[in-house]
Amino acid sequence: MTSSITIELLVPLCDNEGTPFPDSAFASFEDLLVDLAGGFTRRGVVDGAWKAPDGAVYRDRSRLYAVQVPEPDASTVAATIDGEIRGRFRQLAAYLSLSRTLALAS
């Protein structure tokens, strides 16, 4: 078995003012995921909410993606994805979840 890391990440459909991001922004981001991880899975659109420090609750719609990378590369790839989400999609924070995956080698 080989150990790898699955990174799940959320990319919001709209900016913080509610303006939808163009399809081209997602296409170029998906190209980046292919370059970084060799591919991606888009798991669909998800709804969620988060509470700001001032107590305000914000609701978001996001695309949920997953990529799988070798364990030694996971921190670097996750940091790159985090920076790209914050920059390309003008976010103050990004949500990424990393979990160990065991794959049977053929």
Gaussian input, Z-matrix of N, CA and C with variables (Angstrom, degrees):
# hf/3-21g

backbone

0 1
 N
 C     1     B1
 C     2     B2     1     A1
 N     3     B3     2     A2     1     D1
 C     4     B4     3     A3     2     D2
 C     5     B5     4     A4     3     D3
 N     6     B6     5     A5     4     D4
 C     7     B7     6     A6     5     D5
 C     8     B8     7     A7     6     D6
 N     9     B9     8     A8     7     D7
 C    10    B10     9     A9     8     D8
 C    11    B11    10    A10     9     D9
 N    12    B12    11    A11    10    D10
 C    13    B13    12    A12    11    D11
 C    14    B14    13    A13    12    D12
 N    15    B15    14    A14    13    D13
 C    16    B16    15    A15    14    D14
 C    17    B17    16    A16    15    D15
 N    18    B18    17    A17    16    D16
 C    19    B19    18    A18    17    D17
 C    20    B20    19    A19    18    D18
 N    21    B21    20    A20    19    D19
 C    22    B22    21    A21    20    D20
 C    23    B23    22    A22    21    D21
 N    24    B24    23    A23    22    D22
 C    25    B25    24    A24    23    D23
 C    26    B26    25    A25    24    D24
 N    27    B27    26    A26    25    D25
 C    28    B28    27    A27    26    D26
 C    29    B29    28    A28    27    D27
 N    30    B30    29    A29    28    D28
 C    31    B31    30    A30    29    D29
 C    32    B32    31    A31    30    D30
 N    33    B33    32    A32    31    D31
 C    34    B34    33    A33    32    D32
 C    35    B35    34    A34    33    D33
 N    36    B36    35    A35    34    D34
 C    37    B37    36    A36    35    D35
 C    38    B38    37    A37    36    D36
 N    39    B39    38    A38    37    D37
 C    40    B40    39    A39    38    D38
 C    41    B41    40    A40    39    D39
 N    42    B42    41    A41    40    D40
 C    43    B43    42    A42    41    D41
 C    44    B44    43    A43    42    D42
 N    45    B45    44    A44    43    D43
 C    46    B46    45    A45    44    D44
 C    47    B47    46    A46    45    D45
 N    48    B48    47    A47    46    D46
 C    49    B49    48    A48    47    D47
 C    50    B50    49    A49    48    D48
 N    51    B51    50    A50    49    D49
 C    52    B52    51    A51    50    D50
 C    53    B53    52    A52    51    D51
 N    54    B54    53    A53    52    D52
 C    55    B55    54    A54    53    D53
 C    56    B56    55    A55    54    D54
 N    57    B57    56    A56    55    D55
 C    58    B58    57    A57    56    D56
 C    59    B59    58    A58    57    D57
 N    60    B60    59    A59    58    D58
 C    61    B61    60    A60    59    D59
 C    62    B62    61    A61    60    D60
 N    63    B63    62    A62    61    D61
 C    64    B64    63    A63    62    D62
 C    65    B65    64    A64    63    D63
 N    66    B66    65    A65    64    D64
 C    67    B67    66    A66    65    D65
 C    68    B68    67    A67    66    D66
 N    69    B69    68    A68    67    D67
 C    70    B70    69    A69    68    D68
 C    71    B71    70    A70    69    D69
 N    72    B72    71    A71    70    D70
 C    73    B73    72    A72    71    D71
 C    74    B74    73    A73    72    D72
 N    75    B75    74    A74    73    D73
 C    76    B76    75    A75    74    D74
 C    77    B77    76    A76    75    D75
 N    78    B78    77    A77    76    D76
 C    79    B79    78    A78    77    D77
 C    80    B80    79    A79    78    D78
 N    81    B81    80    A80    79    D79
 C    82    B82    81    A81    80    D80
 C    83    B83    82    A82    81    D81
 N    84    B84    83    A83    82    D82
 C    85    B85    84    A84    83    D83
 C    86    B86    85    A85    84    D84
 N    87    B87    86    A86    85    D85
 C    88    B88    87    A87    86    D86
 C    89    B89    88    A88    87    D87
 N    90    B90    89    A89    88    D88
 C    91    B91    90    A90    89    D89
 C    92    B92    91    A91    90    D90
 N    93    B93    92    A92    91    D91
 C    94    B94    93    A93    92    D92
 C    95    B95    94    A94    93    D93
 N    96    B96    95    A95    94    D94
 C    97    B97    96    A96    95    D95
 C    98    B98    97    A97    96    D96
 N    99    B99    98    A98    97    D97
 C   100   B100    99    A99    98    D98
 C   101   B101   100   A100    99    D99
 N   102   B102   101   A101   100   D100
 C   103   B103   102   A102   101   D101
 C   104   B104   103   A103   102   D102
 N   105   B105   104   A104   103   D103
 C   106   B106   105   A105   104   D104
 C   107   B107   106   A106   105   D105
 N   108   B108   107   A107   106   D106
 C   109   B109   108   A108   107   D107
 C   110   B110   109   A109   108   D108
 N   111   B111   110   A110   109   D109
 C   112   B112   111   A111   110   D110
 C   113   B113   112   A112   111   D111
 N   114   B114   113   A113   112   D112
 C   115   B115   114   A114   113   D113
 C   116   B116   115   A115   114   D114
 N   117   B117   116   A116   115   D115
 C   118   B118   117   A117   116   D116
 C   119   B119   118   A118   117   D117
 N   120   B120   119   A119   118   D118
 C   121   B121   120   A120   119   D119
 C   122   B122   121   A121   120   D120
 N   123   B123   122   A122   121   D121
 C   124   B124   123   A123   122   D122
 C   125   B125   124   A124   123   D123
 N   126   B126   125   A125   124   D124
 C   127   B127   126   A126   125   D125
 C   128   B128   127   A127   126   D126
 N   129   B129   128   A128   127   D127
 C   130   B130   129   A129   128   D128
 C   131   B131   130   A130   129   D129
 N   132   B132   131   A131   130   D130
 C   133   B133   132   A132   131   D131
 C   134   B134   133   A133   132   D132
 N   135   B135   134   A134   133   D133
 C   136   B136   135   A135   134   D134
 C   137   B137   136   A136   135   D135
 N   138   B138   137   A137   136   D136
 C   139   B139   138   A138   137   D137
 C   140   B140   139   A139   138   D138
 N   141   B141   140   A140   139   D139
 C   142   B142   141   A141   140   D140
 C   143   B143   142   A142   141   D141
 N   144   B144   143   A143   142   D142
 C   145   B145   144   A144   143   D143
 C   146   B146   145   A145   144   D144
 N   147   B147   146   A146   145   D145
 C   148   B148   147   A147   146   D146
 C   149   B149   148   A148   147   D147
 N   150   B150   149   A149   148   D148
 C   151   B151   150   A150   149   D149
 C   152   B152   151   A151   150   D150
 N   153   B153   152   A152   151   D151
 C   154   B154   153   A153   152   D152
 C   155   B155   154   A154   153   D153
 N   156   B156   155   A155   154   D154
 C   157   B157   156   A156   155   D155
 C   158   B158   157   A157   156   D156
 N   159   B159   158   A158   157   D157
 C   160   B160   159   A159   158   D158
 C   161   B161   160   A160   159   D159
 N   162   B162   161   A161   160   D160
 C   163   B163   162   A162   161   D161
 C   164   B164   163   A163   162   D162
 N   165   B165   164   A164   163   D163
 C   166   B166   165   A165   164   D164
 C   167   B167   166   A166   165   D165
 N   168   B168   167   A167   166   D166
 C   169   B169   168   A168   167   D167
 C   170   B170   169   A169   168   D168
 N   171   B171   170   A170   169   D169
 C   172   B172   171   A171   170   D170
 C   173   B173   172   A172   171   D171
 N   174   B174   173   A173   172   D172
 C   175   B175   174   A174   173   D173
 C   176   B176   175   A175   174   D174
 N   177   B177   176   A176   175   D175
 C   178   B178   177   A177   176   D176
 C   179   B179   178   A178   177   D177
 N   180   B180   179   A179   178   D178
 C   181   B181   180   A180   179   D179
 C   182   B182   181   A181   180   D180
 N   183   B183   182   A182   181   D181
 C   184   B184   183   A183   182   D182
 C   185   B185   184   A184   183   D183
 N   186   B186   185   A185   184   D184
 C   187   B187   186   A186   185   D185
 C   188   B188   187   A187   186   D186
 N   189   B189   188   A188   187   D187
 C   190   B190   189   A189   188   D188
 C   191   B191   190   A190   189   D189
 N   192   B192   191   A191   190   D190
 C   193   B193   192   A192   191   D191
 C   194   B194   193   A193   192   D192
 N   195   B195   194   A194   193   D193
 C   196   B196   195   A195   194   D194
 C   197   B197   196   A196   195   D195
 N   198   B198   197   A197   196   D196
 C   199   B199   198   A198   197   D197
 C   200   B200   199   A199   198   D198
 N   201   B201   200   A200   199   D199
 C   202   B202   201   A201   200   D200
 C   203   B203   202   A202   201   D201
 N   204   B204   203   A203   202   D202
 C   205   B205   204   A204   203   D203
 C   206   B206   205   A205   204   D204
 N   207   B207   206   A206   205   D205
 C   208   B208   207   A207   206   D206
 C   209   B209   208   A208   207   D207
 N   210   B210   209   A209   208   D208
 C   211   B211   210   A210   209   D209
 C   212   B212   211   A211   210   D210
 N   213   B213   212   A212   211   D211
 C   214   B214   213   A213   212   D212
 C   215   B215   214   A214   213   D213
 N   216   B216   215   A215   214   D214
 C   217   B217   216   A216   215   D215
 C   218   B218   217   A217   216   D216
 N   219   B219   218   A218   217   D217
 C   220   B220   219   A219   218   D218
 C   221   B221   220   A220   219   D219
 N   222   B222   221   A221   220   D220
 C   223   B223   222   A222   221   D221
 C   224   B224   223   A223   222   D222
 N   225   B225   224   A224   223   D223
 C   226   B226   225   A225   224   D224
 C   227   B227   226   A226   225   D225
 N   228   B228   227   A227   226   D226
 C   229   B229   228   A228   227   D227
 C   230   B230   229   A229   228   D228
 N   231   B231   230   A230   229   D229
 C   232   B232   231   A231   230   D230
 C   233   B233   232   A232   231   D231
 N   234   B234   233   A233   232   D232
 C   235   B235   234   A234   233   D233
 C   236   B236   235   A235   234   D234
 N   237   B237   236   A236   235   D235
 C   238   B238   237   A237   236   D236
 C   239   B239   238   A238   237   D237
 N   240   B240   239   A239   238   D238
 C   241   B241   240   A240   239   D239
 C   242   B242   241   A241   240   D240
 N   243   B243   242   A242   241   D241
 C   244   B244   243   A243   242   D242
 C   245   B245   244   A244   243   D243
 N   246   B246   245   A245   244   D244
 C   247   B247   246   A246   245   D245
 C   248   B248   247   A247   246   D246
 N   249   B249   248   A248   247   D247
 C   250   B250   249   A249   248   D248
 C   251   B251   250   A250   249   D249
 N   252   B252   251   A251   250   D250
 C   253   B253   252   A252   251   D251
 C   254   B254   253   A253   252   D252
 N   255   B255   254   A254   253   D253
 C   256   B256   255   A255   254   D254
 C   257   B257   256   A256   255   D255
 N   258   B258   257   A257   256   D256
 C   259   B259   258   A258   257   D257
 C   260   B260   259   A259   258   D258
 N   261   B261   260   A260   259   D259
 C   262   B262   261   A261   260   D260
 C   263   B263   262   A262   261   D261
 N   264   B264   263   A263   262   D262
 C   265   B265   264   A264   263   D263
 C   266   B266   265   A265   264   D264
 N   267   B267   266   A266   265   D265
 C   268   B268   267   A267   266   D266
 C   269   B269   268   A268   267   D267
 N   270   B270   269   A269   268   D268
 C   271   B271   270   A270   269   D269
 C   272   B272   271   A271   270   D270
 N   273   B273   272   A272   271   D271
 C   274   B274   273   A273   272   D272
 C   275   B275   274   A274   273   D273
 N   276   B276   275   A275   274   D274
 C   277   B277   276   A276   275   D275
 C   278   B278   277   A277   276   D276
 N   279   B279   278   A278   277   D277
 C   280   B280   279   A279   278   D278
 C   281   B281   280   A280   279   D279
 N   282   B282   281   A281   280   D280
 C   283   B283   282   A282   281   D281
 C   284   B284   283   A283   282   D282
 N   285   B285   284   A284   283   D283
 C   286   B286   285   A285   284   D284
 C   287   B287   286   A286   285   D285
 N   288   B288   287   A287   286   D286
 C   289   B289   288   A288   287   D287
 C   290   B290   289   A289   288   D288
 N   291   B291   290   A290   289   D289
 C   292   B292   291   A291   290   D290
 C   293   B293   292   A292   291   D291
 N   294   B294   293   A293   292   D292
 C   295   B295   294   A294   293   D293
 C   296   B296   295   A295   294   D294
 N   297   B297   296   A296   295   D295
 C   298   B298   297   A297   296   D296
 C   299   B299   298   A298   297   D297
 N   300   B300   299   A299   298   D298
 C   301   B301   300   A300   299   D299
 C   302   B302   301   A301   300   D300
 N   303   B303   302   A302   301   D301
 C   304   B304   303   A303   302   D302
 C   305   B305   304   A304   303   D303
 N   306   B306   305   A305   304   D304
 C   307   B307   306   A306   305   D305
 C   308   B308   307   A307   306   D306
 N   309   B309   308   A308   307   D307
 C   310   B310   309   A309   308   D308
 C   311   B311   310   A310   309   D309
 N   312   B312   311   A311   310   D310
 C   313   B313   312   A312   311   D311
 C   314   B314   313   A313   312   D312
 N   315   B315   314   A314   313   D313
 C   316   B316   315   A315   314   D314
 C   317   B317   316   A316   315   D315

   B1=1.4519
   B2=1.5251
   B3=1.3140
   B4=1.4560
   B5=1.5190
   B6=1.3080
   B7=1.4588
   B8=1.5204
   B9=1.3066
   B10=1.4566
   B11=1.5245
   B12=1.2993
   B13=1.4632
   B14=1.5207
   B15=1.3204
   B16=1.4557
   B17=1.5253
   B18=1.3215
   B19=1.4616
   B20=1.5222
   B21=1.3225
   B22=1.4637
   B23=1.5172
   B24=1.3302
   B25=1.4576
   B26=1.5119
   B27=1.3204
   B28=1.4583
   B29=1.5223
   B30=1.3356
   B31=1.4644
   B32=1.5272
   B33=1.3333
   B34=1.4624
   B35=1.5248
   B36=1.3278
   B37=1.4576
   B38=1.5238
   B39=1.3408
   B40=1.4653
   B41=1.5213
   B42=1.3326
   B43=1.4630
   B44=1.5252
   B45=1.3092
   B46=1.4689
   B47=1.5245
   B48=1.3365
   B49=1.4667
   B50=1.5263
   B51=1.3258
   B52=1.4550
   B53=1.5199
   B54=1.3315
   B55=1.4619
   B56=1.5288
   B57=1.3428
   B58=1.4712
   B59=1.5321
   B60=1.3182
   B61=1.4605
   B62=1.5262
   B63=1.3355
   B64=1.4703
   B65=1.5290
   B66=1.3229
   B67=1.4651
   B68=1.5225
   B69=1.3405
   B70=1.4673
   B71=1.5295
   B72=1.3315
   B73=1.4708
   B74=1.5282
   B75=1.3288
   B76=1.4678
   B77=1.5275
   B78=1.3347
   B79=1.4690
   B80=1.5271
   B81=1.3292
   B82=1.4704
   B83=1.5277
   B84=1.3372
   B85=1.4616
   B86=1.5320
   B87=1.3246
   B88=1.4636
   B89=1.5297
   B90=1.3329
   B91=1.4717
   B92=1.5272
   B93=1.3317
   B94=1.4628
   B95=1.5312
   B96=1.3365
   B97=1.4662
   B98=1.5260
   B99=1.3215
   B100=1.4694
   B101=1.5240
   B102=1.3332
   B103=1.4679
   B104=1.5284
   B105=1.3306
   B106=1.4649
   B107=1.5262
   B108=1.3397
   B109=1.4656
   B110=1.5264
   B111=1.3176
   B112=1.4554
   B113=1.5147
   B114=1.3315
   B115=1.4546
   B116=1.5158
   B117=1.3144
   B118=1.4688
   B119=1.5163
   B120=1.3187
   B121=1.4539
   B122=1.5171
   B123=1.3296
   B124=1.4648
   B125=1.5172
   B126=1.3102
   B127=1.4654
   B128=1.5182
   B129=1.3118
   B130=1.4555
   B131=1.5124
   B132=1.3228
   B133=1.4602
   B134=1.5224
   B135=1.3209
   B136=1.4613
   B137=1.5209
   B138=1.3153
   B139=1.4593
   B140=1.5144
   B141=1.3180
   B142=1.4562
   B143=1.5159
   B144=1.3099
   B145=1.4627
   B146=1.5149
   B147=1.3239
   B148=1.4615
   B149=1.5218
   B150=1.3324
   B151=1.4597
   B152=1.5238
   B153=1.3197
   B154=1.4614
   B155=1.5281
   B156=1.3312
   B157=1.4678
   B158=1.5328
   B159=1.3407
   B160=1.4686
   B161=1.5271
   B162=1.3390
   B163=1.4550
   B164=1.5209
   B165=1.3199
   B166=1.4621
   B167=1.5292
   B168=1.3218
   B169=1.4616
   B170=1.5259
   B171=1.3221
   B172=1.4612
   B173=1.5196
   B174=1.3135
   B175=1.4612
   B176=1.5198
   B177=1.3306
   B178=1.4577
   B179=1.5201
   B180=1.3249
   B181=1.4676
   B182=1.5150
   B183=1.3178
   B184=1.4625
   B185=1.5178
   B186=1.3346
   B187=1.4586
   B188=1.5255
   B189=1.3239
   B190=1.4573
   B191=1.5228
   B192=1.3300
   B193=1.4593
   B194=1.5216
   B195=1.3377
   B196=1.4608
   B197=1.5217
   B198=1.3309
   B199=1.4635
   B200=1.5183
   B201=1.3125
   B202=1.4657
   B203=1.5187
   B204=1.3371
   B205=1.4656
   B206=1.5258
   B207=1.3356
   B208=1.4652
   B209=1.5296
   B210=1.3062
   B211=1.4682
   B212=1.5279
   B213=1.3408
   B214=1.4737
   B215=1.5354
   B216=1.3420
   B217=1.4692
   B218=1.5208
   B219=1.3202
   B220=1.4614
   B221=1.5261
   B222=1.3160
   B223=1.4695
   B224=1.5163
   B225=1.3234
   B226=1.4614
   B227=1.5225
   B228=1.3291
   B229=1.4631
   B230=1.5257
   B231=1.3302
   B232=1.4642
   B233=1.5255
   B234=1.3209
   B235=1.4680
   B236=1.5258
   B237=1.3257
   B238=1.4647
   B239=1.5237
   B240=1.3317
   B241=1.4632
   B242=1.5197
   B243=1.3245
   B244=1.4650
   B245=1.5285
   B246=1.3149
   B247=1.4591
   B248=1.5156
   B249=1.3255
   B250=1.4667
   B251=1.5239
   B252=1.3342
   B253=1.4696
   B254=1.5229
   B255=1.3264
   B256=1.4693
   B257=1.5253
   B258=1.3260
   B259=1.4592
   B260=1.5168
   B261=1.3171
   B262=1.4712
   B263=1.5189
   B264=1.3366
   B265=1.4569
   B266=1.5327
   B267=1.3162
   B268=1.4732
   B269=1.5371
   B270=1.3287
   B271=1.4590
   B272=1.5253
   B273=1.3222
   B274=1.4615
   B275=1.5232
   B276=1.3278
   B277=1.4633
   B278=1.5203
   B279=1.3183
   B280=1.4616
   B281=1.5248
   B282=1.3368
   B283=1.4577
   B284=1.5193
   B285=1.3257
   B286=1.4618
   B287=1.5228
   B288=1.3166
   B289=1.4590
   B290=1.5224
   B291=1.3301
   B292=1.4639
   B293=1.5238
   B294=1.3396
   B295=1.4600
   B296=1.5266
   B297=1.3208
   B298=1.4655
   B299=1.5284
   B300=1.3237
   B301=1.4567
   B302=1.5173
   B303=1.3079
   B304=1.4637
   B305=1.5204
   B306=1.3267
   B307=1.4607
   B308=1.5200
   B309=1.3034
   B310=1.4592
   B311=1.5187
   B312=1.3023
   B313=1.4701
   B314=1.5172
   B315=1.3215
   B316=1.4679
   B317=1.5103
   A1=109.30
   A2=114.41
   A3=119.64
   A4=108.96
   A5=115.57
   A6=121.10
   A7=109.61
   A8=115.42
   A9=120.77
   A10=107.84
   A11=115.13
   A12=121.31
   A13=108.77
   A14=116.42
   A15=121.63
   A16=107.62
   A17=115.33
   A18=121.57
   A19=107.53
   A20=116.54
   A21=121.61
   A22=107.21
   A23=115.72
   A24=119.58
   A25=110.40
   A26=114.67
   A27=121.71
   A28=109.32
   A29=115.48
   A30=121.45
   A31=106.65
   A32=117.88
   A33=120.42
   A34=111.89
   A35=115.57
   A36=120.68
   A37=111.96
   A38=116.85
   A39=121.88
   A40=110.10
   A41=115.38
   A42=118.93
   A43=109.81
   A44=116.56
   A45=120.83
   A46=113.27
   A47=116.99
   A48=120.97
   A49=111.51
   A50=117.47
   A51=121.66
   A52=115.04
   A53=117.85
   A54=121.39
   A55=109.56
   A56=117.43
   A57=119.34
   A58=111.85
   A59=115.59
   A60=120.46
   A61=108.58
   A62=117.69
   A63=120.02
   A64=111.39
   A65=115.26
   A66=120.37
   A67=111.40
   A68=116.46
   A69=120.07
   A70=111.73
   A71=117.82
   A72=120.69
   A73=109.97
   A74=116.35
   A75=119.70
   A76=110.89
   A77=117.07
   A78=120.12
   A79=110.87
   A80=117.11
   A81=118.83
   A82=110.93
   A83=117.60
   A84=120.53
   A85=110.32
   A86=116.79
   A87=120.31
   A88=111.04
   A89=117.08
   A90=120.03
   A91=110.33
   A92=116.30
   A93=120.63
   A94=110.83
   A95=116.90
   A96=120.12
   A97=111.28
   A98=116.79
   A99=120.10
   A100=109.81
   A101=116.69
   A102=120.13
   A103=111.81
   A104=117.03
   A105=121.06
   A106=113.26
   A107=116.08
   A108=119.86
   A109=113.87
   A110=117.03
   A111=119.26
   A112=113.94
   A113=117.29
   A114=122.07
   A115=110.63
   A116=115.80
   A117=121.20
   A118=108.46
   A119=115.47
   A120=122.99
   A121=107.02
   A122=115.87
   A123=119.16
   A124=106.05
   A125=115.71
   A126=121.00
   A127=113.01
   A128=117.57
   A129=120.42
   A130=112.41
   A131=114.09
   A132=121.64
   A133=108.04
   A134=115.51
   A135=121.56
   A136=109.43
   A137=115.81
   A138=122.45
   A139=109.01
   A140=116.22
   A141=120.12
   A142=110.94
   A143=114.77
   A144=121.07
   A145=108.68
   A146=115.63
   A147=120.93
   A148=108.50
   A149=113.92
   A150=120.99
   A151=109.43
   A152=116.14
   A153=122.52
   A154=109.73
   A155=116.97
   A156=120.19
   A157=113.55
   A158=117.22
   A159=119.60
   A160=112.64
   A161=117.20
   A162=121.67
   A163=114.31
   A164=118.09
   A165=120.99
   A166=109.36
   A167=116.00
   A168=121.51
   A169=108.42
   A170=115.83
   A171=122.30
   A172=109.31
   A173=115.79
   A174=121.49
   A175=108.65
   A176=115.00
   A177=121.33
   A178=110.81
   A179=114.66
   A180=122.15
   A181=105.21
   A182=115.96
   A183=120.86
   A184=110.71
   A185=114.85
   A186=120.82
   A187=107.57
   A188=115.92
   A189=121.62
   A190=108.31
   A191=115.68
   A192=122.51
   A193=109.34
   A194=114.96
   A195=121.44
   A196=108.51
   A197=114.96
   A198=121.92
   A199=107.54
   A200=115.53
   A201=120.67
   A202=108.19
   A203=115.83
   A204=121.23
   A205=109.94
   A206=117.36
   A207=119.56
   A208=110.36
   A209=115.72
   A210=120.32
   A211=113.63
   A212=120.17
   A213=119.07
   A214=113.85
   A215=116.95
   A216=121.04
   A217=113.30
   A218=117.76
   A219=121.53
   A220=113.78
   A221=118.12
   A222=120.01
   A223=111.50
   A224=117.07
   A225=120.93
   A226=111.04
   A227=116.66
   A228=120.41
   A229=110.25
   A230=117.63
   A231=121.04
   A232=111.02
   A233=117.68
   A234=120.76
   A235=110.92
   A236=117.08
   A237=120.53
   A238=110.61
   A239=117.08
   A240=120.95
   A241=110.46
   A242=117.15
   A243=121.79
   A244=110.26
   A245=116.96
   A246=120.72
   A247=112.60
   A248=116.57
   A249=120.21
   A250=111.42
   A251=117.70
   A252=119.98
   A253=109.69
   A254=116.99
   A255=120.45
   A256=111.39
   A257=117.09
   A258=120.84
   A259=113.45
   A260=117.01
   A261=121.52
   A262=112.74
   A263=116.00
   A264=120.44
   A265=112.39
   A266=116.05
   A267=123.63
   A268=112.44
   A269=115.36
   A270=121.19
   A271=111.00
   A272=116.38
   A273=121.36
   A274=111.03
   A275=115.91
   A276=121.34
   A277=108.28
   A278=115.95
   A279=121.62
   A280=108.19
   A281=116.22
   A282=120.95
   A283=108.90
   A284=115.94
   A285=122.91
   A286=107.49
   A287=116.31
   A288=122.25
   A289=107.89
   A290=116.76
   A291=121.84
   A292=109.10
   A293=116.04
   A294=119.90
   A295=109.55
   A296=114.99
   A297=121.00
   A298=109.08
   A299=115.28
   A300=123.44
   A301=108.14
   A302=117.22
   A303=121.05
   A304=108.33
   A305=116.23
   A306=121.27
   A307=109.08
   A308=116.14
   A309=120.93
   A310=108.54
   A311=116.40
   A312=120.68
   A313=108.75
   A314=116.56
   A315=119.38
   A316=111.59
   D1=145.97
   D2=175.01
   D3=-114.10
   D4=144.51
   D5=-178.38
   D6=-97.59
   D7=132.38
   D8=175.08
   D9=-138.20
   D10=176.06
   D11=179.93
   D12=-121.12
   D13=130.82
   D14=171.71
   D15=-96.18
   D16=127.45
   D17=177.90
   D18=-108.88
   D19=118.04
   D20=171.92
   D21=-98.87
   D22=140.02
   D23=-177.48
   D24=-145.37
   D25=150.05
   D26=177.73
   D27=-109.81
   D28=135.63
   D29=174.75
   D30=-124.52
   D31=118.92
   D32=-176.43
   D33=-65.87
   D34=147.13
   D35=177.38
   D36=-76.34
   D37=-25.60
   D38=-176.39
   D39=-130.70
   D40=157.47
   D41=175.60
   D42=-77.00
   D43=-177.77
   D44=-175.16
   D45=-68.60
   D46=-13.32
   D47=176.08
   D48=-97.22
   D49=0.00
   D50=177.77
   D51=92.79
   D52=5.72
   D53=179.21
   D54=-82.41
   D55=124.40
   D56=-179.45
   D57=-64.44
   D58=142.98
   D59=174.12
   D60=-77.31
   D61=144.57
   D62=179.94
   D63=-70.71
   D64=155.52
   D65=177.60
   D66=-55.74
   D67=-32.92
   D68=-179.04
   D69=-63.19
   D70=-31.50
   D71=178.13
   D72=-66.06
   D73=-41.08
   D74=178.53
   D75=-70.71
   D76=-38.48
   D77=-179.97
   D78=-61.93
   D79=-44.51
   D80=-179.66
   D81=-69.78
   D82=-33.98
   D83=176.25
   D84=-65.70
   D85=-41.68
   D86=178.33
   D87=-64.78
   D88=-35.97
   D89=174.16
   D90=-60.16
   D91=-40.61
   D92=177.62
   D93=-61.59
   D94=-43.66
   D95=179.20
   D96=-60.87
   D97=-38.98
   D98=176.84
   D99=-63.95
   D100=-43.52
   D101=179.21
   D102=-63.44
   D103=-41.70
   D104=-176.31
   D105=-75.98
   D106=-40.61
   D107=-169.01
   D108=-120.50
   D109=-3.56
   D110=-178.98
   D111=84.79
   D112=-1.43
   D113=179.70
   D114=160.93
   D115=178.58
   D116=178.74
   D117=-156.34
   D118=162.85
   D119=169.89
   D120=-120.93
   D121=127.07
   D122=173.92
   D123=-98.02
   D124=116.45
   D125=-172.64
   D126=-91.51
   D127=0.79
   D128=176.60
   D129=116.46
   D130=-172.52
   D131=179.07
   D132=-98.93
   D133=133.63
   D134=-179.39
   D135=-123.95
   D136=154.03
   D137=177.13
   D138=-110.29
   D139=146.29
   D140=178.33
   D141=-159.87
   D142=178.73
   D143=179.13
   D144=-145.30
   D145=154.99
   D146=176.27
   D147=-146.36
   D148=152.75
   D149=-177.16
   D150=-106.64
   D151=125.40
   D152=179.12
   D153=-78.82
   D154=161.39
   D155=179.03
   D156=-55.74
   D157=-28.39
   D158=179.88
   D159=-81.90
   D160=0.83
   D161=177.81
   D162=95.62
   D163=-10.97
   D164=179.15
   D165=-68.63
   D166=139.90
   D167=178.42
   D168=-104.59
   D169=128.57
   D170=-179.73
   D171=-114.08
   D172=139.46
   D173=177.80
   D174=-109.31
   D175=137.93
   D176=-176.89
   D177=-128.52
   D178=152.54
   D179=165.19
   D180=-117.46
   D181=131.84
   D182=-175.03
   D183=-138.87
   D184=157.39
   D185=168.09
   D186=-87.35
   D187=134.64
   D188=177.04
   D189=-102.06
   D190=122.13
   D191=178.83
   D192=-117.19
   D193=157.35
   D194=170.86
   D195=-137.80
   D196=139.30
   D197=172.58
   D198=-131.96
   D199=154.67
   D200=177.82
   D201=-121.81
   D202=130.47
   D203=-177.58
   D204=-134.75
   D205=157.22
   D206=174.44
   D207=-59.96
   D208=142.81
   D209=-176.37
   D210=-52.71
   D211=-42.69
   D212=-178.63
   D213=-64.34
   D214=-21.57
   D215=-177.71
   D216=-94.11
   D217=-8.38
   D218=-168.24
   D219=-59.80
   D220=-45.28
   D221=-177.62
   D222=-63.17
   D223=-42.57
   D224=-179.45
   D225=-67.33
   D226=-44.75
   D227=179.58
   D228=-63.71
   D229=-44.60
   D230=179.71
   D231=-61.81
   D232=-41.97
   D233=179.05
   D234=-64.24
   D235=-38.90
   D236=178.17
   D237=-65.44
   D238=-45.75
   D239=178.68
   D240=-61.25
   D241=-44.60
   D242=178.41
   D243=-55.97
   D244=-48.61
   D245=-179.79
   D246=-63.38
   D247=-38.33
   D248=179.85
   D249=-68.07
   D250=-41.28
   D251=177.93
   D252=-62.79
   D253=-45.88
   D254=-179.99
   D255=-62.48
   D256=-41.02
   D257=-177.33
   D258=-78.49
   D259=-58.04
   D260=-175.87
   D261=-63.47
   D262=-35.62
   D263=-174.37
   D264=-109.77
   D265=14.81
   D266=172.82
   D267=48.33
   D268=54.57
   D269=-179.26
   D270=-109.34
   D271=147.19
   D272=175.38
   D273=-77.40
   D274=-26.49
   D275=-179.51
   D276=-148.49
   D277=161.02
   D278=177.01
   D279=-130.92
   D280=151.00
   D281=177.67
   D282=-106.25
   D283=119.61
   D284=173.80
   D285=-132.99
   D286=140.46
   D287=176.97
   D288=-126.92
   D289=127.26
   D290=-178.79
   D291=-111.21
   D292=133.04
   D293=176.86
   D294=-140.55
   D295=145.14
   D296=-179.02
   D297=-72.43
   D298=138.95
   D299=179.01
   D300=-127.03
   D301=133.56
   D302=175.28
   D303=-107.13
   D304=127.03
   D305=-179.93
   D306=-117.87
   D307=139.08
   D308=175.65
   D309=-77.18
   D310=126.00
   D311=177.89
   D312=-81.10
   D313=139.71
   D314=-179.99
   D315=-97.21

